[in-house]
């Protein structure tokens, strides 16, 4: 944190000015002439009997005046020399406590934070002459501790009396705003739970949290916090920010920021409502982690109600408001509607749509069919010595697309696809395709399945005699996910060759550990579902690209196209040929573990 400069009024402890300079000499050229000294008033530096000899009182007053003049002229080291003389020779003279105040300020100007803190503590312990002087001392202590990143800085700030003069409360409130802006979201939330409701200072922290909630798209909580702040006694700047937030006018805060949109289905069917909450949590973790990284980012979260018509309306609205990119929608229908409704180049990243609309540029999905996965699986089959395969998959657009990528890649590597067997939706008995596999007796069987079907299909591989063949079973990347490994009995997965977008040993992507750490710190709860990681990665990709592009949709889209090896929680992510693709590791499944495959 940079050096903080609050407004710390000089103590008014001088009376009449004596004539003459110290030791009867004129000041050196270029140095200010110190004011003439007078008898000081107030407590002495030292406890006990006071020294009220006229000559010594005059000498002490002269030294204090010289220290003050040096400090005001920007010579804190000289001020400390004069303070040292006062302490050594005149500590019992009444009024010399001002020297301790000047010492604290001099150390502050030299950024000697611990020395300044010790001096101000001694000043306060000795008992300043007036309530105003004590308030000045309390504020200086807060300023020093916060600037020096010392313990107890915020606590000291809240000790500034709420009835202090405006000349103290105004800089104290400014320091509160600056301090709140530098806090992490978690620390800021904790502070508001624990801090006293100082009528002038507490609102500064409330308004900062209200601003953060607005940037995260939580406008309801933002309005509530702003309204609560206005019920206290904030100053004019905090009041203005609070009124803007209470009325939902984030743009009126005049923040230089990148604006992003998020289309979630919080008013849709239960499955999409739950998914929307997971994705929102991931967005929030990404924003909390990114605090202080370049331009602030605002995610305007809107509810599309899982309605394509509402999606189209919201996309046009967000475009009109200058949104650089959008996260969502969550399903294929919504993504199609959003892509169709765009009037410009604003890019879209859906965390969860399985297929992409055709004929649209800069429309992505984190869970769409990945050509890199098909290529990796084809390469694994050839590395395992498999020259011919039969493919089995359900009839669905995404599985047919995945099978197409695999066939092309496998053939390019010299492999032969003997047959592709497609079963209809709702199939529960796989006798027909697996009996055909037994009849064809290929070297390899490639099972391209969605997650919810692996548990049903895998046991029937052995049941219908496929295991009796000398055959290599290969599965798409779904087989390597923790959800599948936990749900399927290992006797049905042991020996399957597959691929993983994680580290090949059961982990997720290179950013997974960081995501879990930030998630659990932010929400103060254990992560129970990996779905939030999709919202996290989508948000981080958009934030990265929008900052690279300076906040315009066109430049953000171009920056997305340049992404290579982005360390996501869900894998090492690149954008290649208009699609999000990941890096994959070949693995062997054994006892619910991923073992890196080596031929």
BELVEN-V462718 format. One record per residue. N is the residue number from 0. RES is the residue in three letters. SS is DSSP state (h for helix, s for strand, l for the rest). PHI is phi in whole degrees, -180 to 180 (999 if undefined). Layout:
{{N/RES/SS/PHI} {N/RES/SS/PHI}}
This chain:
{{0/UNK/l/999} {1/UNK/l/-71} {2/UNK/l/-68} {3/UNK/l/-96} {4/UNK/l/-123} {5/UNK/l/-85} {6/UNK/l/-91} {7/UNK/l/-117} {8/UNK/l/-64} {9/UNK/l/-68} {10/UNK/l/-65} {11/UNK/l/-92} {12/UNK/l/-117} {13/UNK/l/-97} {14/UNK/l/-106} {15/UNK/l/-72} {16/UNK/l/-99} {17/UNK/l/-83} {18/UNK/l/-84} {19/UNK/l/95} {20/UNK/l/-104} {21/UNK/h/-62} {22/UNK/h/59} {23/UNK/h/74} {24/UNK/l/-104} {25/UNK/l/-74} {26/UNK/l/-69} {27/UNK/l/-58} {28/UNK/l/-57} {29/UNK/l/88} {30/UNK/l/-100} {31/UNK/l/-68} {32/UNK/l/-80} {33/UNK/l/-67} {34/UNK/l/-66} {35/UNK/l/-68} {36/UNK/l/-83} {37/UNK/l/-142} {38/UNK/l/-63} {39/UNK/l/-80} {40/UNK/l/-130} {41/UNK/l/110} {42/UNK/l/-67} {43/UNK/l/-87} {44/UNK/l/-63} {45/UNK/l/-98} {46/UNK/l/-80} {47/UNK/l/100} {48/UNK/l/-61} {49/UNK/l/-93} {50/UNK/l/-103} {51/UNK/l/-113} {52/UNK/l/-66} {53/UNK/h/-57} {54/UNK/h/-65} {55/UNK/h/-73} {56/UNK/h/-65} {57/UNK/h/-67} {58/UNK/h/-66} {59/UNK/h/-64} {60/UNK/h/-63} {61/UNK/h/-65} {62/UNK/h/-65} {63/UNK/h/-65} {64/UNK/h/-64} {65/UNK/h/-65} {66/UNK/h/-63} {67/UNK/h/-65} {68/UNK/h/-63} {69/UNK/h/-64} {70/UNK/h/-65} {71/UNK/h/-69} {72/UNK/l/-86} {73/UNK/l/85} {74/UNK/l/-119} {75/UNK/h/-63} {76/UNK/h/-65} {77/UNK/h/-65} {78/UNK/h/-60} {79/UNK/h/-66} {80/UNK/h/-61} {81/UNK/h/-66} {82/UNK/h/-61} {83/UNK/h/-61} {84/UNK/h/-66} {85/UNK/h/-61} {86/UNK/h/-66} {87/UNK/h/-75} {88/UNK/h/-110} {89/UNK/l/-133} {90/UNK/l/-63} {91/UNK/l/-90} {92/UNK/l/-76} {93/UNK/l/-57} {94/UNK/l/89} {95/UNK/l/-74} {96/UNK/h/-60} {97/UNK/h/-58} {98/UNK/h/-61} {99/UNK/h/-67} {100/UNK/h/-63} {101/UNK/h/-65} {102/UNK/h/-61} {103/UNK/h/-61} {104/UNK/h/-68} {105/UNK/h/-65} {106/UNK/h/-63} {107/UNK/h/-61} {108/UNK/h/-65} {109/UNK/l/-88} {110/UNK/l/59} {111/UNK/l/-92} {112/UNK/h/-65} {113/UNK/h/-66} {114/UNK/h/-66} {115/UNK/h/-64} {116/UNK/h/-64} {117/UNK/h/-64} {118/UNK/h/-66} {119/UNK/h/-69} {120/UNK/h/-63} {121/UNK/h/-66} {122/UNK/h/-62} {123/UNK/h/-67} {124/UNK/h/-67} {125/UNK/h/-78} {126/UNK/l/94} {127/UNK/l/-58} {128/UNK/l/-70} {129/UNK/l/-129} {130/UNK/h/-62} {131/UNK/h/-64} {132/UNK/h/-63} {133/UNK/h/-66} {134/UNK/h/-62} {135/UNK/h/-61} {136/UNK/h/-65} {137/UNK/h/-64} {138/UNK/h/-68} {139/UNK/h/-61} {140/UNK/h/-61} {141/UNK/h/-63} {142/UNK/h/-60} {143/UNK/h/-66} {144/UNK/h/-68} {145/UNK/h/-71} {146/UNK/h/-63} {147/UNK/l/-87} {148/UNK/l/52} {149/UNK/l/-96} {150/UNK/l/-65} {151/UNK/l/81} {152/UNK/h/-68} {153/UNK/h/-68} {154/UNK/h/-59} {155/UNK/h/-64} {156/UNK/h/-62} {157/UNK/l/-72} {158/UNK/l/-85} {159/UNK/l/-64} {160/UNK/l/-60} {161/UNK/l/-73} {162/UNK/l/-105} {163/UNK/l/-65} {164/UNK/l/-61} {165/UNK/h/-59} {166/UNK/h/-63} {167/UNK/h/-103} {168/UNK/h/-65} {169/UNK/h/-64} {170/UNK/h/-68} {171/UNK/h/-64} {172/UNK/h/-67} {173/UNK/h/-63} {174/UNK/h/-66} {175/UNK/h/-62} {176/UNK/h/-64} {177/UNK/h/-65} {178/UNK/h/-66} {179/UNK/h/-62} {180/UNK/h/-65} {181/UNK/l/-92} {182/UNK/l/-83} {183/UNK/l/-70} {184/UNK/h/-62} {185/UNK/h/-65} {186/UNK/h/-64} {187/UNK/h/-63} {188/UNK/h/-63} {189/UNK/h/-62} {190/UNK/h/-61} {191/UNK/h/-66} {192/UNK/h/-75} {193/UNK/h/-112} {194/UNK/l/-76} {195/UNK/l/-67} {196/UNK/l/-83} {197/UNK/l/-61} {198/UNK/l/-62} {199/UNK/l/-101} {200/UNK/l/-97} {201/UNK/h/-58} {202/UNK/h/-60} {203/UNK/h/-61} {204/UNK/h/-76} {205/UNK/h/-61} {206/UNK/h/-69} {207/UNK/h/-63} {208/UNK/h/-66} {209/UNK/h/-61} {210/UNK/h/-64} {211/UNK/h/-61} {212/UNK/h/-64} {213/UNK/h/-65} {214/UNK/h/-65} {215/UNK/l/-87} {216/UNK/l/89} {217/UNK/l/-94} {218/UNK/h/-69} {219/UNK/h/-63} {220/UNK/h/-67} {221/UNK/h/-60} {222/UNK/h/-63} {223/UNK/h/-62} {224/UNK/h/-64} {225/UNK/h/-65} {226/UNK/h/-64} {227/UNK/h/-64} {228/UNK/h/-64} {229/UNK/h/-68} {230/UNK/l/-74} {231/UNK/l/-93} {232/UNK/l/-129} {233/UNK/l/-70} {234/UNK/l/-75} {235/UNK/h/-64} {236/UNK/h/-68} {237/UNK/h/-65} {238/UNK/h/-61} {239/UNK/h/-64} {240/UNK/h/-62} {241/UNK/h/-64} {242/UNK/h/-64} {243/UNK/h/-62} {244/UNK/h/-70} {245/UNK/h/-62} {246/UNK/l/-97} {247/UNK/l/74} {248/UNK/l/-98} {249/UNK/h/-65} {250/UNK/h/-61} {251/UNK/h/-72} {252/UNK/h/-74} {253/UNK/l/59} {254/UNK/l/-87} {255/UNK/l/-81} {256/UNK/s/-152} {257/UNK/s/-93} {258/UNK/s/-106} {259/UNK/s/-124} {260/UNK/s/-114} {261/UNK/s/-137} {262/UNK/s/-100} {263/UNK/s/-114} {264/UNK/l/-107} {265/UNK/l/-70} {266/UNK/l/-107} {267/UNK/l/-90} {268/UNK/l/-63} {269/UNK/h/-53} {270/UNK/h/-62} {271/UNK/h/-75} {272/UNK/h/-63} {273/UNK/h/-65} {274/UNK/h/-63} {275/UNK/h/-60} {276/UNK/h/-66} {277/UNK/h/-61} {278/UNK/h/-66} {279/UNK/h/-60} {280/UNK/h/-60} {281/UNK/h/-63} {282/UNK/h/-60} {283/UNK/h/-64} {284/UNK/h/-64} {285/UNK/h/-60} {286/UNK/h/-68} {287/UNK/h/-64} {288/UNK/h/-68} {289/UNK/l/-87} {290/UNK/l/-56} {291/UNK/l/86} {292/UNK/l/-96} {293/UNK/l/73} {294/UNK/l/-63} {295/UNK/s/-65} {296/UNK/s/-117} {297/UNK/s/-109} {298/UNK/s/-102} {299/UNK/s/-91} {300/UNK/s/-88} {301/UNK/s/-124} {302/UNK/s/-101} {303/UNK/l/-89} {304/UNK/l/60} {305/UNK/l/58} {306/UNK/l/-109} {307/UNK/h/-57} {308/UNK/h/-65} {309/UNK/h/-69} {310/UNK/h/-57} {311/UNK/h/-60} {312/UNK/h/-63} {313/UNK/h/-69} {314/UNK/h/-61} {315/UNK/h/-64} {316/UNK/h/-63} {317/UNK/h/-65} {318/UNK/h/-61} {319/UNK/h/-62} {320/UNK/l/-86} {321/UNK/l/88} {322/UNK/l/-66} {323/UNK/l/-81} {324/UNK/s/-165} {325/UNK/s/-133} {326/UNK/s/-99} {327/UNK/s/104} {328/UNK/l/-65} {329/UNK/l/-89} {330/UNK/l/-119} {331/UNK/h/-67} {332/UNK/h/-62} {333/UNK/h/-65} {334/UNK/h/-66} {335/UNK/h/-61} {336/UNK/h/-64} {337/UNK/h/-66} {338/UNK/h/-63} {339/UNK/h/-67} {340/UNK/h/-82} {341/UNK/l/-59} {342/UNK/l/-99} {343/UNK/l/-134} {344/UNK/l/-101} {345/UNK/l/-59} {346/UNK/s/-79} {347/UNK/s/-125} {348/UNK/s/-127} {349/UNK/s/-89} {350/UNK/l/-72} {351/UNK/l/-135} {352/UNK/l/-67} {353/UNK/l/-84} {354/UNK/l/-128} {355/UNK/l/-106} {356/UNK/l/-67} {357/UNK/l/-80} {358/UNK/l/79} {359/UNK/l/-124} {360/UNK/l/-86} {361/UNK/l/58} {362/UNK/s/-122} {363/UNK/s/-129} {364/UNK/s/-143} {365/UNK/l/-76} {366/UNK/l/-119} {367/UNK/l/-73} {368/UNK/l/-62} {369/UNK/l/-109} {370/UNK/h/-57} {371/UNK/h/-65} {372/UNK/h/-67} {373/UNK/h/-63} {374/UNK/h/-64} {375/UNK/h/-65} {376/UNK/h/-68} {377/UNK/h/-64} {378/UNK/h/-63} {379/UNK/h/-63} {380/UNK/h/-59} {381/UNK/h/-68} {382/UNK/h/-64} {383/UNK/l/-83} {384/UNK/l/85} {385/UNK/l/-88} {386/UNK/l/-104} {387/UNK/s/-142} {388/UNK/s/-139} {389/UNK/s/-114} {390/UNK/s/-105} {391/UNK/s/-124} {392/UNK/s/-158} {393/UNK/s/-75} {394/UNK/l/-80} {395/UNK/l/-161} {396/UNK/h/-56} {397/UNK/h/-71} {398/UNK/h/-71} {399/UNK/h/-67} {400/UNK/h/-66} {401/UNK/h/-63} {402/UNK/h/-62} {403/UNK/h/-62} {404/UNK/h/-62} {405/UNK/h/-65} {406/UNK/h/-57} {407/UNK/h/-62} {408/UNK/h/-68} {409/UNK/h/-66} {410/UNK/h/-67} {411/UNK/h/-61} {412/UNK/l/-88} {413/UNK/l/92} {414/UNK/l/-84} {415/UNK/s/-122} {416/UNK/s/-95} {417/UNK/s/-70} {418/UNK/s/-162} {419/UNK/s/-114} {420/UNK/s/-104} {421/UNK/s/-114} {422/UNK/s/-110} {423/UNK/l/-77} {424/UNK/l/-56} {425/UNK/l/87} {426/UNK/l/-65} {427/UNK/l/-122} {428/UNK/l/-114} {429/UNK/l/-108} {430/UNK/h/-58} {431/UNK/h/-61} {432/UNK/h/-66} {433/UNK/h/-75} {434/UNK/h/-65} {435/UNK/h/-68} {436/UNK/h/-61} {437/UNK/h/-60} {438/UNK/h/-64} {439/UNK/h/-77} {440/UNK/l/47} {441/UNK/l/-75} {442/UNK/l/-72} {443/UNK/s/-140} {444/UNK/s/-117} {445/UNK/s/-105} {446/UNK/s/-105} {447/UNK/s/-100} {448/UNK/l/-131} {449/UNK/l/-75} {450/UNK/h/-58} {451/UNK/h/-73} {452/UNK/h/-110} {453/UNK/h/-62} {454/UNK/h/-61} {455/UNK/h/-84} {456/UNK/h/-81} {457/UNK/h/-55} {458/UNK/h/-64} {459/UNK/h/-80} {460/UNK/h/-61} {461/UNK/h/-74} {462/UNK/h/-59} {463/UNK/l/-96} {464/UNK/l/89} {465/UNK/h/-63} {466/UNK/h/-63} {467/UNK/h/-74} {468/UNK/l/-82} {469/UNK/l/-84} {470/UNK/l/-138} {471/UNK/s/-97} {472/UNK/s/-93} {473/UNK/s/-122} {474/UNK/s/-127} {475/UNK/l/-70} {476/UNK/h/-63} {477/UNK/h/-58} {478/UNK/h/-63} {479/UNK/h/-92} {480/UNK/l/-78} {481/UNK/h/-57} {482/UNK/h/-61} {483/UNK/h/-71} {484/UNK/h/-62} {485/UNK/h/-78} {486/UNK/h/-85} {487/UNK/l/-100} {488/UNK/l/-57} {489/UNK/h/-61} {490/UNK/h/-68} {491/UNK/h/-98} {492/UNK/l/-119} {493/UNK/l/-58} {494/UNK/l/91} {495/UNK/l/-73} {496/UNK/s/-93} {497/UNK/s/-151} {498/UNK/s/-131} {499/UNK/s/-135} {500/UNK/l/-85} {501/UNK/l/-91} {502/UNK/l/-91} {503/UNK/l/87} {504/UNK/l/-124} {505/UNK/l/112} {506/UNK/l/-81} {507/UNK/l/-98} {508/UNK/l/-81} {509/UNK/l/-64} {510/UNK/l/-96} {511/UNK/h/-65} {512/UNK/h/-61} {513/UNK/h/-64} {514/UNK/h/-61} {515/UNK/h/-61} {516/UNK/h/-60} {517/UNK/h/-69} {518/UNK/h/-61} {519/UNK/h/-72} {520/UNK/h/-70} {521/UNK/h/-69} {522/UNK/h/-94} {523/UNK/l/55} {524/UNK/l/-153} {525/UNK/l/-76} {526/UNK/l/-71} {527/UNK/l/-113} {528/UNK/l/-136} {529/UNK/l/-77} {530/UNK/l/-61} {531/UNK/h/-60} {532/UNK/h/-63} {533/UNK/h/-68} {534/UNK/h/-64} {535/UNK/h/-63} {536/UNK/h/-67} {537/UNK/h/-61} {538/UNK/h/-64} {539/UNK/h/-67} {540/UNK/h/-62} {541/UNK/h/-68} {542/UNK/h/-63} {543/UNK/h/-60} {544/UNK/h/-67} {545/UNK/h/-68} {546/UNK/h/-70} {547/UNK/h/-60} {548/UNK/l/-91} {549/UNK/l/73} {550/UNK/l/98} {551/UNK/l/-94} {552/UNK/h/-61} {553/UNK/h/-63} {554/UNK/h/-71} {555/UNK/h/-65} {556/UNK/h/-62} {557/UNK/h/-65} {558/UNK/h/-67} {559/UNK/h/-62} {560/UNK/h/-63} {561/UNK/l/-91} {562/UNK/l/-68} {563/UNK/l/-138} {564/UNK/l/53} {565/UNK/s/-76} {566/UNK/s/-78} {567/UNK/s/-84} {568/UNK/l/-69} {569/UNK/l/-100} {570/UNK/s/145} {571/UNK/s/-87} {572/UNK/s/-105} {573/UNK/s/-133} {574/UNK/s/-110} {575/UNK/s/-131} {576/UNK/l/53} {577/UNK/l/76} {578/UNK/s/-131} {579/UNK/s/-76} {580/UNK/s/-130} {581/UNK/s/-121} {582/UNK/l/-89} {583/UNK/l/-129} {584/UNK/s/-114} {585/UNK/s/-74} {586/UNK/s/-140} {587/UNK/s/-113} {588/UNK/s/-85} {589/UNK/s/-153} {590/UNK/l/54} {591/UNK/l/63} {592/UNK/s/-116} {593/UNK/s/-100} {594/UNK/s/-112} {595/UNK/s/-52} {596/UNK/l/-84} {597/UNK/l/-136} {598/UNK/l/-66}}
